[in-house]
Amino acid sequence: MSDRTYDISGIDLTDDSYTVVQSLVRNKYRAEDSSGNVVLRGKQKMLKLKEQFPFVDADGTEVFSVKAAGMLDVAGNYVLTDSRTGEDLVILDNDYSVLQDTWTIRDADTEAALARIDSRGALTTIARNVLPFGHWIPHRYEITDPNGAHVGTIAGEFSLADTYEITVDDADAVPKEAVVAAAMVIDAIQGN
């Protein structure tokens, strides 16, 4: 593990829980802290060959962006870049499968794994993908560190707009910004 910090200039996610809510109109999201204050907004840029997601703070100032490494790639790498410094911080690595959704958060320089985000199991993932109303089954993801130890969860709620409760129980080595961004990117990329 690197001694590198993953702090993003201009944003400070200090809570252990966040709620991410998708807009009803398009892949546009807001993240709220435990007090209900908007701390982050993100949206998927439309009509781009490479998926792009700019993220802004509560005041509307861009703090970081997530951009696909490849064109029109559902299973691929998405680089999280600090907008103020231009530094690539982490990679959200999608290991697409119809049996399980798996994302790995990696260091952008060394590509060392920092955390994994795994869906709750093959039967639920298959049901979501093949049943006529499978998209109504809420997602639930387990966040683990590189050694498989529990870090937190991303739990979907049954609602008209996609809503996720993110809980980070142990964030010693896992950047919260990457976890919150990943919840939004996963939902947008996989059309949840």
Helices and strands as residue ranges (DSSP letters): E 17-22, E 28-32, E 38-43, E 52-56, E 62-68, E 77-82, E 88-95, E 102-107, E 113-119, H 122-130, G 134-136, E 140-144, E 150-157, E 163-168, H 176-189
